[in-house]
Amino acid sequence: MLSRRQVLAVSAAVIAGASPVLTGCRMVGGGPRVSAARLTSVGLAGPLSMARQAADAGGEHIEESVGRFLLPDQPGQDFKAKLAEARNAPLPVIACNSFVPGRLKSVGPDADQAGVLAWAEVAFERAQQAGVRTIVFGSGGSRRVPNGFSPGRAADQFVELLKRMAALAQRHNVVVAVEPLRPQEVNFINHLGEGAAIVGRVDHPAIRLTADLYHMGHAGDRPGAIRDAGPLIAHTHIAENKGRSTPGVHGEDFRPLFTALKTAGYVGPMSIEGKWKPAELARGFAVVREQWAGA
């Protein structure tokens, strides 16, 4: 866990364009220094019903969606059925994405912090029951900034929302990992550095970053963005830039990005998230592991 001083140092470095490196529990300057970085698991972002196929293909976890798995707007009895299904599944559900529905606005003139936080509290409580440790906060529909609304004001609103959300997340032993999305999907927080600046302003251990390598590619982020934001990254997604395909379909080389993750000391999971096909998963999981080992 980062101290307050480390979080502020990382945020300041990201904004200034520097590249801090975290080794063990100390920030160091100078050149890259690879630490004991590792992928804790490689898995699939998809429905729990795919757990058997993913496990047979070599996957180690499932990343579900909040709406489909945690069911914040459904009765507790419905969630208990999902929970029973998860407990009998061959892979654990370690994370959930698609956090806040578009009807609940996080920013803008119609921002509904009370509604978002009420939704989040139910999601976090159920996540804790299910053993889900990470909630990915992409949710482009919720955080889209309306035309004519100040981007600076939207950033202030989002930081305020995350500060209030952080206490709820910590209470339920959950980390919220803000996910920068490509400009084609949303007009707010498109680059990893922008996400890191927001997370640095929140300055709370329950609020971290998702590095989605597909979105990074389409936003034009380079490996240096990972090195700069590294200590704040708690979760990763992967798909090829062409067609958002499973790794291995078009032969994309992720090793420069993996090297940056290693330099940053990343320890955490990686989910294949995209337009995957079941027949591609075994090769996809193998490619991720092979390229990580070779980075």
Residue, then its C-alpha position, 0 to 999 in steps of 0.5 A: m500500500l502506498s503512503r500519502r507521500q508516495v501517492l502525491a509524488v506519483s501524481a506530481a510526477v505524472i503531471a510533470g512528465a517524470s517517471p518515478v519507480l517504486t521499488g519495494c516500499r521506496m520511491v527511487g529516481g534514476g533509470p528503470r529498475v525491474s522489481a518482483a513484478r508478476l501477473t497474479s492470474v490471467g483470466l477472462a472478462g466475461p460471464l460466469s457461464m464461461a468459467r468452465q470453458a475459460a478454465d479448460a483453456g488455461g484461464e485462472h479467473i473470471e471478471e464479471s460485470v456489476g450489473r449482471f453478477l452483483l445485481p445492485d438493482q435486484p433483490g438479495q434473493d436474486f444475488k444469492a442465486k448468483l453467489a451460489e453459482a459462483r461458489n460452484a464455478p471452477l474459477p473465482v470471480i475476482a473483479c467486476n466491470s461495467f460499474v455504473p449504469g449510464r442513467l446514473k450520471s457521475v458528472g455534469p449538470d445532472a450529476d447524481q452523487a447520491g444515486v451513484l453512491a447508493w448503487a455503489e454501496v450495494a455493489f460493494e457489499r455484494a462484492q465482499q460477499a462474493g470475494v470480488r476485490t476490484i471494481v473497474f470504473g469505466s462506465g463511459g455513459s455515466r461519466r460522459v461530459p455534456n457539451g458546453f460543460s466545463p471539463g475542469r468542473a467535471a474533474d472536480q465532481f469526479v474527484e469529489l465522488l471518488k473521495r466519498m466512494a472510497a470510504l464505502a469501498q474500504r469498508h467492504n475491502v474493495v478497490v475501485a480501479v478507474e479505467p481510462l477509455r479511448p476517445q471514441e467511447v467517452n470524452f473524459i479520462n482518455h489517457l492513463g496519465e489523466g486517470a493517474a492525476i485524478v487518482g492522485r487527487v483523491d489520495h485514498p488506497a481504495i481508489r486506483l487505476t485500471a490499465d487497459l492496453y486496448h484503450m491505451g493503444h487507441a488513445g495513443d498512450r506509450p509504455g512510458a505512461i505505464r511507468d509514470a502511473g505504475p504504482l497506482i495501477a491495480h488491474t489490467h485488461i488486454a486485447e489486440n488493437k485490431g478488432r479488439s481481438t484476443p491476443g494471438v489472433h493478429g500477432e500484436d506484440f505487447r512486450p513493450l507494454f509488459t516491460a513497462l508494467k514490470t518496470a513499474g513493479y505491477v503485481g496483479p491480474m490481467s483479463i482478456e477483455g474484448k471480442w473474444k471467441p471461445a476457440e481463441l482463449a487457449r492461444g490467448f492465455a498462452v500468448v499473454r504468458e509467453q509475452w510476459a515471460g519474454a518482456 
